[in-house]
Amino acid sequence: MKAFITVIGKDKIGIIHGVTAVLKNYQVNVLDITQTLLQEYFTMIMLVDLAAMTIDFKELKETLEAAGQDLDMSIRIQHEDIFHSMHTI
């Protein structure tokens, strides 16, 4: 099972660490990552593998959202199949 994680907010030090620390704690593997700065805004999309995850998906979603609040960022996770169905016409 795979998922997409999106991170958006004002750029600052420690964003990637804040997100990947959560993923490491629950054995979520990062498969691919892209990031960019749009003026002063940091944007990142990660494709992650949830196969070895040691937490329920809903709990992971809540934990990432809480990490986002701590970082003053928007962090969202979405199952890969939902992402694809939303972007397929």
PyRosetta script that sets phi, psi and omega in degrees:
from pyrosetta import init, pose_from_sequence

init()
pose = pose_from_sequence("MKAFITVIGKDKIGIIHGVTAVLKNYQVNVLDITQTLLQEYFTMIMLVDLAAMTIDFKELKETLEAAGQDLDMSIRIQHEDIFHSMHTI")
pose.set_psi(1, 134.7)
pose.set_omega(1, -179.6)
pose.set_phi(2, -122.8)
pose.set_psi(2, 161.3)
pose.set_omega(2, 178.6)
pose.set_phi(3, -149.1)
pose.set_psi(3, 159.3)
pose.set_omega(3, 173.5)
pose.set_phi(4, -106.2)
pose.set_psi(4, 137.1)
pose.set_omega(4, 174.6)
pose.set_phi(5, -117.6)
pose.set_psi(5, 130.1)
pose.set_omega(5, 176.0)
pose.set_phi(6, -115.9)
pose.set_psi(6, 140.7)
pose.set_omega(6, -179.8)
pose.set_phi(7, -131.9)
pose.set_psi(7, 126.7)
pose.set_omega(7, -179.8)
pose.set_phi(8, -141.1)
pose.set_psi(8, 136.4)
pose.set_omega(8, 175.8)
pose.set_phi(9, 167.9)
pose.set_psi(9, -179.7)
pose.set_omega(9, 178.6)
pose.set_phi(10, -64.4)
pose.set_psi(10, 137.7)
pose.set_omega(10, -177.6)
pose.set_phi(11, -66.3)
pose.set_psi(11, 140.4)
pose.set_omega(11, 175.4)
pose.set_phi(12, -161.8)
pose.set_psi(12, 168.0)
pose.set_omega(12, 178.6)
pose.set_phi(13, -73.6)
pose.set_psi(13, 137.3)
pose.set_omega(13, 171.5)
pose.set_phi(14, 98.2)
pose.set_psi(14, 4.2)
pose.set_omega(14, -178.2)
pose.set_phi(15, -63.4)
pose.set_psi(15, -53.5)
pose.set_omega(15, -177.2)
pose.set_phi(16, -61.4)
pose.set_psi(16, -41.7)
pose.set_omega(16, 178.1)
pose.set_phi(17, -61.5)
pose.set_psi(17, -43.5)
pose.set_omega(17, -179.3)
pose.set_phi(18, -60.4)
pose.set_psi(18, -39.0)
pose.set_omega(18, -179.6)
pose.set_phi(19, -76.8)
pose.set_psi(19, -48.9)
pose.set_omega(19, -176.0)
pose.set_phi(20, -69.8)
pose.set_psi(20, -24.7)
pose.set_omega(20, 175.8)
pose.set_phi(21, -63.9)
pose.set_psi(21, -41.0)
pose.set_omega(21, 176.4)
pose.set_phi(22, -62.2)
pose.set_psi(22, -47.0)
pose.set_omega(22, -178.4)
pose.set_phi(23, -62.0)
pose.set_psi(23, -41.7)
pose.set_omega(23, 178.9)
pose.set_phi(24, -61.6)
pose.set_psi(24, -42.0)
pose.set_omega(24, -178.4)
pose.set_phi(25, -59.3)
pose.set_psi(25, -27.0)
pose.set_omega(25, -175.5)
pose.set_phi(26, -116.8)
pose.set_psi(26, 19.4)
pose.set_omega(26, 174.6)
pose.set_phi(27, 59.7)
pose.set_psi(27, 37.8)
pose.set_omega(27, 175.7)
pose.set_phi(28, -95.5)
pose.set_psi(28, 123.5)
pose.set_omega(28, -175.2)
pose.set_phi(29, -94.7)
pose.set_psi(29, 131.1)
pose.set_omega(29, 176.3)
pose.set_phi(30, -82.1)
pose.set_psi(30, 120.5)
pose.set_omega(30, 179.7)
pose.set_phi(31, -93.6)
pose.set_psi(31, -37.0)
pose.set_omega(31, -178.9)
pose.set_phi(32, -154.8)
pose.set_psi(32, 151.5)
pose.set_omega(32, -177.6)
pose.set_phi(33, -149.5)
pose.set_psi(33, 139.3)
pose.set_omega(33, 173.0)
pose.set_phi(34, -137.1)
pose.set_psi(34, 142.6)
pose.set_omega(34, -179.7)
pose.set_phi(35, -147.0)
pose.set_psi(35, 155.3)
pose.set_omega(35, 177.5)
pose.set_phi(36, -158.2)
pose.set_psi(36, 163.8)
pose.set_omega(36, 172.3)
pose.set_phi(37, -108.2)
pose.set_psi(37, 128.8)
pose.set_omega(37, 173.3)
pose.set_phi(38, -112.6)
pose.set_psi(38, 96.7)
pose.set_omega(38, -169.4)
pose.set_phi(39, 58.1)
pose.set_psi(39, -118.1)
pose.set_omega(39, -179.0)
pose.set_phi(40, -96.5)
pose.set_psi(40, 8.6)
pose.set_omega(40, -177.8)
pose.set_phi(41, -100.5)
pose.set_psi(41, 130.7)
pose.set_omega(41, 176.6)
pose.set_phi(42, -89.3)
pose.set_psi(42, 132.3)
pose.set_omega(42, 175.1)
pose.set_phi(43, -131.1)
pose.set_psi(43, 138.1)
pose.set_omega(43, -179.4)
pose.set_phi(44, -145.3)
pose.set_psi(44, 139.5)
pose.set_omega(44, 172.0)
pose.set_phi(45, -124.9)
pose.set_psi(45, 131.0)
pose.set_omega(45, 179.2)
pose.set_phi(46, -122.9)
pose.set_psi(46, 139.0)
pose.set_omega(46, 168.7)
pose.set_phi(47, -102.6)
pose.set_psi(47, 123.4)
pose.set_omega(47, -175.5)
pose.set_phi(48, -123.7)
pose.set_psi(48, 152.9)
pose.set_omega(48, 177.3)
pose.set_phi(49, -101.6)
pose.set_psi(49, 123.3)
pose.set_omega(49, -177.0)
pose.set_phi(50, -100.0)
pose.set_psi(50, 5.3)
pose.set_omega(50, -172.7)
pose.set_phi(51, -56.9)
pose.set_psi(51, -39.3)
pose.set_omega(51, -177.3)
pose.set_phi(52, -99.8)
pose.set_psi(52, 10.1)
pose.set_omega(52, -175.6)
pose.set_phi(53, -56.4)
pose.set_psi(53, 136.8)
pose.set_omega(53, -177.3)
pose.set_phi(54, -106.8)
pose.set_psi(54, 22.2)
pose.set_omega(54, -178.1)
pose.set_phi(55, -143.4)
pose.set_psi(55, 153.5)
pose.set_omega(55, 175.5)
pose.set_phi(56, -66.7)
pose.set_psi(56, 146.0)
pose.set_omega(56, -178.1)
pose.set_phi(57, -56.6)
pose.set_psi(57, -44.5)
pose.set_omega(57, -179.5)
pose.set_phi(58, -60.8)
pose.set_psi(58, -40.7)
pose.set_omega(58, 178.3)
pose.set_phi(59, -66.9)
pose.set_psi(59, -39.1)
pose.set_omega(59, 177.4)
pose.set_phi(60, -62.1)
pose.set_psi(60, -44.0)
pose.set_omega(60, 178.5)
pose.set_phi(61, -58.4)
pose.set_psi(61, -46.7)
pose.set_omega(61, 180.0)
pose.set_phi(62, -65.2)
pose.set_psi(62, -38.9)
pose.set_omega(62, 179.5)
pose.set_phi(63, -66.2)
pose.set_psi(63, -41.7)
pose.set_omega(63, 177.5)
pose.set_phi(64, -66.3)
pose.set_psi(64, -39.8)
pose.set_omega(64, 177.6)
pose.set_phi(65, -63.9)
pose.set_psi(65, -38.5)
pose.set_omega(65, 177.0)
pose.set_phi(66, -66.0)
pose.set_psi(66, -40.4)
pose.set_omega(66, 176.6)
pose.set_phi(67, -62.4)
pose.set_psi(67, -37.7)
pose.set_omega(67, 177.1)
pose.set_phi(68, -62.7)
pose.set_psi(68, -40.7)
pose.set_omega(68, 177.2)
pose.set_phi(69, -63.6)
pose.set_psi(69, -41.3)
pose.set_omega(69, 178.1)
pose.set_phi(70, -62.1)
pose.set_psi(70, -35.6)
pose.set_omega(70, -179.0)
pose.set_phi(71, -90.2)
pose.set_psi(71, -3.4)
pose.set_omega(71, -174.6)
pose.set_phi(72, 59.2)
pose.set_psi(72, 44.8)
pose.set_omega(72, -178.7)
pose.set_phi(73, -129.9)
pose.set_psi(73, 161.5)
pose.set_omega(73, 170.6)
pose.set_phi(74, -97.0)
pose.set_psi(74, 118.9)
pose.set_omega(74, 177.6)
pose.set_phi(75, -122.8)
pose.set_psi(75, 123.4)
pose.set_omega(75, -179.7)
pose.set_phi(76, -129.4)
pose.set_psi(76, 145.8)
pose.set_omega(76, 175.1)
pose.set_phi(77, -125.1)
pose.set_psi(77, 142.7)
pose.set_omega(77, -176.7)
pose.set_phi(78, -145.2)
pose.set_psi(78, 133.4)
pose.set_omega(78, 176.3)
pose.set_phi(79, -56.6)
pose.set_psi(79, 144.5)
pose.set_omega(79, -178.2)
pose.set_phi(80, -58.5)
pose.set_psi(80, -42.3)
pose.set_omega(80, -177.7)
pose.set_phi(81, -65.8)
pose.set_psi(81, -35.7)
pose.set_omega(81, 176.4)
pose.set_phi(82, -68.1)
pose.set_psi(82, -42.0)
pose.set_omega(82, 178.4)
pose.set_phi(83, -58.8)
pose.set_psi(83, -47.9)
pose.set_omega(83, -179.2)
pose.set_phi(84, -64.3)
pose.set_psi(84, -41.7)
pose.set_omega(84, -179.1)
pose.set_phi(85, -67.6)
pose.set_psi(85, -31.5)
pose.set_omega(85, 177.3)
pose.set_phi(86, -70.4)
pose.set_psi(86, -27.5)
pose.set_omega(86, -174.8)
pose.set_phi(87, -107.4)
pose.set_psi(87, 13.8)
pose.set_omega(87, 177.6)
pose.set_phi(88, -112.1)
pose.set_psi(88, 128.7)
pose.set_omega(88, 179.7)
pose.set_phi(89, -108.4)
pose.dump_pdb("model.pdb")
